[in-house]
């Protein structure tokens, strides 16, 4: 029984490693601006995607500006269900919204 478990585990790990090794980046952009703002995006051959934009903005009562980030990413869970996470992160914290696709 232990041998069957070990063999199954090794087989699964080997297949996951092979699948991950084959993932390619099919699209990539990256822009950094002198004012501190930025945006980037990429898409992988397995369908995973991510995009993000950051800007500096003044914060009432603070001496320095804070960065405000908005973005999203998409992924497939182990059961095959696709998800999209849209998020904002700023002085009020990280606020995600998850959507099944």
TILOLO-307898 format. One record per atom (N, C-alpha, C, O, CB): atom name; x negated, y negated, z. Coordinates in pm, whole numbers, plus 50000, padded with zeros to 5 digits. Atoms other than C-alpha are relative to their C-alpha. Last residue first. Glycine has a CB too. Example, Ala and Ser with C-alpha at 12.3 -4.5 7.8 and 13.67 -1.06 7.14 Angstrom:
<recs>
REC atom    xx    yy    zz
REC    N 50082 50119 49994
REC   CA 48633 50106 50714
REC    C 50077 49891 50073
REC    O 50026 49780 50090
REC   CB 49959 49954 49858
REC    N 49911 50119 50000
REC   CA 48770 50450 50780
REC    C 49910 49880 50000
REC    O 49806 49882 50066
REC   CB 50099 49997 50125
</recs>
This chain:
<recs>
REC atom    xx    yy    zz
REC    N 49983 50023 50143
REC   CA 51567 46716 48501
REC    C 50068 50118 49934
REC    O 50091 50117 49813
REC   CB 49864 49973 49933
REC    N 50015 49874 50077
REC   CA 51608 46718 48877
REC    C 50025 49968 49854
REC    O 50119 49895 49821
REC   CB 50100 50112 50051
REC    N 49891 49962 50090
REC   CA 51556 46366 49016
REC    C 49970 50134 49935
REC    O 49860 50154 49884
REC   CB 50024 49892 49893
REC    N 50024 49876 50073
REC   CA 51347 46257 49314
REC    C 50123 50036 49919
REC    O 50235 50032 49969
REC   CB 49963 50114 50097
REC    N 49870 49948 50039
REC   CA 51342 45896 49437
REC    C 49974 50122 49912
REC    O 49905 50111 49810
REC   CB 50087 49890 49924
REC    N 49979 49915 50118
REC   CA 51033 45787 49626
REC    C 50148 50031 49975
REC    O 50229 50031 50067
REC   CB 49921 50130 50015
REC    N 49858 49970 50017
REC   CA 50985 45490 49862
REC    C 50021 50080 49872
REC    O 50032 50021 49764
REC   CB 50083 49870 49999
REC    N 49985 49916 50119
REC   CA 50633 45446 50002
REC    C 50146 50043 49991
REC    O 50201 50100 50085
REC   CB 49905 50125 50005
REC    N 50021 49856 49997
REC   CA 50599 45163 50253
REC    C 50019 50067 49865
REC    O 50032 50001 49762
REC   CB 50092 50063 50100
REC    N 49887 49936 49929
REC   CA 50743 44813 50301
REC    C 49988 50152 50000
REC    O 50079 50221 50046
REC   CB 50133 49960 49934
REC    N 50009 50029 49857
REC   CA 50410 44643 50218
REC    C 50115 50060 50081
REC    O 50109 50066 50203
REC   CB 49997 49849 50021
REC    N 50041 50138 49975
REC   CA 50416 44820 49883
REC    C 49995 49977 50151
REC    O 49984 50072 50228
REC   CB 50097 49898 49931
REC    N 50081 50005 49878
REC   CA 50472 45162 49729
REC    C 49950 49857 50016
REC    O 49883 49804 49928
REC   CB 49880 50103 49996
REC    N 50055 50133 49975
REC   CA 50747 45219 49474
REC    C 49922 50010 50130
REC    O 49967 50073 50226
REC   CB 50113 49889 50007
REC    N 50037 50052 49869
REC   CA 50835 45561 49339
REC    C 49956 49854 49994
REC    O 49915 49803 49890
REC   CB 49890 50085 50060
REC    N 50025 50143 50022
REC   CA 51001 45759 49065
REC    C 49971 49941 50137
REC    O 50037 49974 50236
REC   CB 50124 49928 49930
REC    N 50008 50081 49879
REC   CA 50969 46138 49100
REC    C 49967 49858 49957
REC    O 49862 49833 49899
REC   CB 49893 50056 50101
REC    N 50061 50131 50023
REC   CA 51083 46350 48806
REC    C 50006 49925 50133
REC    O 50111 49918 50197
REC   CB 50072 49921 49884
REC    N 49966 50112 49914
REC   CA 51153 46720 48847
REC    C 49930 49874 49950
REC    O 49826 49880 49886
REC   CB 49960 50029 50146
REC    N 50073 50125 50025
REC   CA 51159 47026 48622
REC    C 50052 49892 50094
REC    O 50171 49886 50125
REC   CB 50014 49955 49852
REC    N 49918 50122 49994
REC   CA 51276 47365 48755
REC    C 49912 49877 49981
REC    O 49807 49864 50044
REC   CB 50076 49992 50136
REC    N 49970 50050 50134
REC   CA 51066 47661 48634
REC    C 50086 49875 49999
REC    O 50114 49822 49891
REC   CB 50068 50107 49922
REC    N 49881 49932 50051
REC   CA 51070 47856 48963
REC    C 50038 49955 49860
REC    O 50131 50009 49800
REC   CB 50118 49978 50094
REC    N 50026 49859 50034
REC   CA 50708 47759 49039
REC    C 50120 50077 49948
REC    O 50103 50180 49883
REC   CB 49947 50071 50121
REC    N 50032 49921 49882
REC   CA 50796 47387 49018
REC    C 49981 50148 49962
REC    O 50006 50184 49847
REC   CB 50112 49986 50107
REC    N 49917 49881 49997
REC   CA 50767 47190 48695
REC    C 49960 50080 50123
REC    O 49842 50109 50143
REC   CB 49986 50084 49870
REC    N 50067 49871 49984
REC   CA 50629 46837 48711
REC    C 50103 50112 49998
REC    O 50223 50087 50010
REC   CB 49918 50005 50131
REC    N 49913 49886 50029
REC   CA 50708 46478 48629
REC    C 49920 50127 50015
REC    O 49802 50133 49981
REC   CB 50061 49989 49858
REC    N 50066 49880 50050
REC   CA 50546 46164 48767
REC    C 50104 50109 49983
REC    O 50207 50111 50050
REC   CB 49887 50045 50096
REC    N 49922 49878 50005
REC   CA 50658 45809 48824
REC    C 49910 50116 49959
REC    O 49804 50096 49900
REC   CB 50119 49987 49902
REC    N 50042 49895 50091
REC   CA 50527 45467 48900
REC    C 50094 50117 50001
REC    O 50199 50116 50066
REC   CB 49863 50045 50034
REC    N 49883 49926 50047
REC   CA 50548 45145 49089
REC    C 49950 50106 49903
REC    O 49852 50087 49833
REC   CB 50106 49906 49933
REC    N 50018 49894 50098
REC   CA 50270 44992 49298
REC    C 50135 50061 49966
REC    O 50214 50091 50055
REC   CB 49903 50109 50052
REC    N 49870 49935 50016
REC   CA 50272 44662 49484
REC    C 49986 50099 49885
REC    O 49948 50061 49774
REC   CB 50115 49894 49972
REC    N 49976 49933 50128
REC   CA 49933 44546 49603
REC    C 50138 50065 50005
REC    O 50177 50126 50105
REC   CB 49889 50105 49970
REC    N 49993 49854 49986
REC   CA 49921 44294 49882
REC    C 50024 50060 49863
REC    O 50074 49994 49772
REC   CB 50113 50042 50099
REC    N 49892 49930 50071
REC   CA 49811 43932 49866
REC    C 49993 50150 50026
REC    O 49890 50204 50067
REC   CB 49991 49971 49849
REC    N 50041 49949 50131
REC   CA 49588 43789 50138
REC    C 50118 50067 49931
REC    O 50210 50114 49998
REC   CB 49882 50099 50014
REC    N 50104 50084 50057
REC   CA 49657 43570 50440
REC    C 49963 50041 49858
REC    O 49926 49956 49775
REC   CB 49876 50004 50087
REC    N 50130 49935 50013
REC   CA 49986 43734 50525
REC    C 49901 49906 49934
REC    O 49938 49822 49852
REC   CB 50012 50131 49919
REC    N 50066 49987 49871
REC   CA 50295 43557 50660
REC    C 49865 50068 49995
REC    O 49799 50081 50098
REC   CB 50088 50075 50091
REC    N 49971 50106 49904
REC   CA 50502 43610 50346
REC    C 49934 50030 50134
REC    O 49952 50138 50190
REC   CB 50151 49983 50018
REC    N 49915 49946 49893
REC   CA 50331 43854 50115
REC    C 50018 49891 50104
REC    O 49920 49835 50154
REC   CB 49939 50130 50064
REC    N 50010 50065 49868
REC   CA 50190 43732 49785
REC    C 50098 50063 50099
REC    O 50208 50105 50062
REC   CB 50028 49848 49987
REC    N 49892 50096 49977
REC   CA 50175 43986 49503
REC    C 49983 49937 50137
REC    O 49934 50002 50230
REC   CB 50138 50067 49987
REC    N 50018 50071 49874
REC   CA 49899 44190 49345
REC    C 50112 49899 50015
REC    O 50147 49830 49920
REC   CB 49861 49930 50007
REC    N 50018 50145 50011
REC   CA 50017 44425 49075
REC    C 49977 49943 50139
REC    O 50028 49995 50238
REC   CB 50125 49933 49932
REC    N 50025 50071 49874
REC   CA 49995 44802 49029
REC    C 49979 49852 49973
REC    O 49909 49815 49879
REC   CB 49879 50060 50074
REC    N 50035 50140 50018
REC   CA 50143 45011 48752
REC    C 49983 49937 50137
REC    O 50064 49958 50227
REC   CB 50107 49925 49917
REC    N 50001 50085 49881
REC   CA 50164 45390 48744
REC    C 49954 49860 49961
REC    O 49868 49843 49876
REC   CB 49908 50060 50109
REC    N 50027 50139 50038
REC   CA 50237 45668 48497
REC    C 50010 49914 50124
REC    O 50090 49942 50214
REC   CB 50098 49951 49889
REC    N 50009 50099 49892
REC   CA 50228 46044 48539
REC    C 49972 49864 49940
REC    O 49895 49851 49844
REC   CB 49889 50038 50102
REC    N 50021 50139 50039
REC   CA 50325 46339 48323
REC    C 49984 49914 50124
REC    O 50036 49947 50230
REC   CB 50116 49949 49912
REC    N 50011 50090 49887
REC   CA 50322 46719 48349
REC    C 49963 49861 49950
REC    O 49882 49845 49858
REC   CB 49897 50052 50103
REC    N 49880 50082 49979
REC   CA 50438 46887 48030
REC    C 49994 49909 50120
REC    O 50082 49824 50136
REC   CB 50117 50088 50013
REC    N 49899 49920 49930
REC   CA 50185 47174 48024
REC    C 50125 49920 50034
REC    O 50214 49971 50102
REC   CB 49941 50057 50127
REC    N 49940 49905 50093
REC   CA 49982 46993 47755
REC    C 50104 50090 50066
REC    O 50186 50149 49996
REC   CB 49892 50086 49938
REC    N 50076 49877 50019
REC   CA 49918 46710 47997
REC    C 50075 50094 49907
REC    O 50196 50079 49886
REC   CB 49974 50069 50136
REC    N 49912 49885 50019
REC   CA 50045 46354 47985
REC    C 49913 50120 49972
REC    O 49816 50111 49897
REC   CB 50102 49975 49884
REC    N 50053 49884 50069
REC   CA 49868 46047 48115
REC    C 50109 50105 49987
REC    O 50207 50106 50062
REC   CB 49878 50058 50073
REC    N 49903 49896 50030
REC   CA 49945 45695 48220
REC    C 49926 50117 49937
REC    O 49827 50100 49866
REC   CB 50112 49946 49905
REC    N 50053 49881 50065
REC   CA 49759 45403 48368
REC    C 50112 50098 49976
REC    O 50217 50092 50040
REC   CB 49887 50064 50083
REC    N 49902 49898 50036
REC   CA 49831 45051 48476
REC    C 49927 50115 49935
REC    O 49825 50098 49868
REC   CB 50109 49944 49905
REC    N 50042 49885 50081
REC   CA 49634 44785 48655
REC    C 50121 50079 49955
REC    O 50231 50063 50008
REC   CB 49903 50090 50080
REC    N 49891 49912 50043
REC   CA 49657 44452 48835
REC    C 49944 50113 49913
REC    O 49834 50102 49859
REC   CB 50108 49920 49922
REC    N 49977 49892 49904
REC   CA 49358 44307 49018
REC    C 50114 50092 49962
REC    O 50133 50196 50026
REC   CB 50026 49942 50134
REC    N 49920 50051 49888
REC   CA 49356 43970 48836
REC    C 50031 50107 50105
REC    O 50100 50079 50203
REC   CB 50130 49942 49948
REC    N 50080 50082 49908
REC   CA 49066 44086 48615
REC    C 50079 49949 50122
REC    O 50020 49923 50227
REC   CB 49943 49881 49925
REC    N 50004 50142 50034
REC   CA 49284 44360 48461
REC    C 49922 49920 50104
REC    O 49915 49959 50221
REC   CB 50142 49945 49988
REC    N 50028 50073 49877
REC   CA 49237 44737 48466
REC    C 49980 49854 49962
REC    O 49900 49823 49873
REC   CB 49874 50057 50075
REC    N 50030 50142 50013
REC   CA 49399 44932 48183
REC    C 49982 49939 50138
REC    O 50071 49947 50222
REC   CB 50111 49927 49921
REC    N 50047 50055 49874
REC   CA 49400 45312 48158
REC    C 49959 49856 49977
REC    O 49864 49830 49904
REC   CB 49882 50084 50058
REC    N 50028 50144 50010
REC   CA 49576 45515 47890
REC    C 49959 49952 50139
REC    O 50005 50004 50240
REC   CB 50124 49920 49946
REC    N 50058 50067 49884
REC   CA 49580 45894 47842
REC    C 49980 49852 49968
REC    O 49924 49818 49864
REC   CB 49866 50067 50041
REC    N 49985 50145 50011
REC   CA 49770 46134 47614
REC    C 49944 49937 50126
REC    O 49968 49987 50236
REC   CB 50148 49959 49978
REC    N 49960 50032 50137
REC   CA 49725 46506 47537
REC    C 50019 49849 49980
REC    O 50024 49803 49866
REC   CB 50129 50073 49965
REC    N 49940 50133 49996
REC   CA 49526 46606 47846
REC    C 50031 49961 49856
REC    O 49942 49958 49771
REC   CB 49905 49894 50069
REC    N 50074 50108 50064
REC   CA 49471 46980 47814
REC    C 50071 49868 50025
REC    O 50193 49864 50041
REC   CB 49984 50026 49848
REC    N 49927 50127 50004
REC   CA 49585 47272 48028
REC    C 49908 49891 49946
REC    O 49793 49877 49989
REC   CB 50052 49962 50142
REC    N 49957 50030 50135
REC   CA 49407 47600 47935
REC    C 50073 49866 49988
REC    O 50100 49823 49875
REC   CB 50089 50110 49950
REC    N 50116 50033 50082
REC   CA 49208 47633 48257
REC    C 50041 49956 49860
REC    O 49965 49884 49795
REC   CB 49907 50120 49992
REC    N 50045 50134 49965
REC   CA 49530 47616 48460
REC    C 49883 49957 49914
REC    O 49872 49840 49879
REC   CB 49962 49993 50147
REC    N 49901 50096 50048
REC   CA 49676 47917 48279
REC    C 49955 49857 50029
REC    O 49972 49769 49945
REC   CB 50136 50027 50064
REC    N 50007 50005 50146
REC   CA 49358 48122 48328
REC    C 50097 49896 49946
REC    O 50061 49819 49857
REC   CB 50031 50137 49939
REC    N 50125 50068 50036
REC   CA 49341 48037 48698
REC    C 49989 49986 49850
REC    O 49949 49881 49800
REC   CB 49879 50076 50056
REC    N 49982 50142 49970
REC   CA 49706 48130 48746
REC    C 49876 49921 49960
REC    O 49887 49813 49902
REC   CB 50030 49978 50150
REC    N 49910 50058 50100
REC   CA 49653 48462 48567
REC    C 50023 49852 50024
REC    O 50031 49775 49928
REC   CB 50133 50073 49999
REC    N 50070 50003 50129
REC   CA 49347 48550 48776
REC    C 50088 49937 49893
REC    O 50038 49859 49811
REC   CB 49959 50142 49958
REC    N 50099 50108 49993
REC   CA 49527 48456 49098
REC    C 49927 49987 49867
REC    O 49904 49876 49821
REC   CB 49900 50025 50114
REC    N 49930 50128 50002
REC   CA 49824 48675 49006
REC    C 49903 49883 50002
REC    O 49921 49787 49927
REC   CB 50095 49990 50119
REC    N 49941 50019 50132
REC   CA 49607 48976 48917
REC    C 50070 49864 49989
REC    O 50053 49793 49890
REC   CB 50100 50112 49969
REC    N 50111 50031 50091
REC   CA 49402 48942 49236
REC    C 50052 49973 49860
REC    O 50007 49879 49795
REC   CB 49897 50115 49997
REC    N 50049 50133 49966
REC   CA 49720 48928 49446
REC    C 49889 49957 49905
REC    O 49890 49845 49854
REC   CB 49950 49997 50144
REC    N 49899 50094 50046
REC   CA 49868 49232 49271
REC    C 49955 49857 50025
REC    O 49970 49771 49937
REC   CB 50135 50026 50069
REC    N 50005 50001 50147
REC   CA 49548 49429 49320
REC    C 50100 49900 49942
REC    O 50068 49827 49848
REC   CB 50027 50140 49943
REC    N 50124 50067 50038
REC   CA 49532 49334 49690
REC    C 49991 49990 49848
REC    O 49955 49884 49795
REC   CB 49877 50074 50056
REC    N 49987 50141 49966
REC   CA 49898 49429 49747
REC    C 49877 49922 49952
REC    O 49891 49816 49890
REC   CB 50019 49981 50151
REC    N 49902 50055 50094
REC   CA 49859 49762 49565
REC    C 50016 49850 50024
REC    O 50020 49772 49928
REC   CB 50136 50072 50013
REC    N 50068 50010 50128
REC   CA 49543 49838 49763
REC    C 50093 49940 49895
REC    O 50050 49858 49815
REC   CB 49950 50139 49954
REC    N 50090 50115 49994
REC   CA 49719 49759 50089
REC    C 49932 49979 49866
REC    O 49914 49865 49821
REC   CB 49897 50018 50110
REC    N 49917 50119 50000
REC   CA 50000 50000 50000
REC    C 49913 49874 50000
REC    O 49940 49780 49926
REC   CB 50094 50000 50121
</recs>
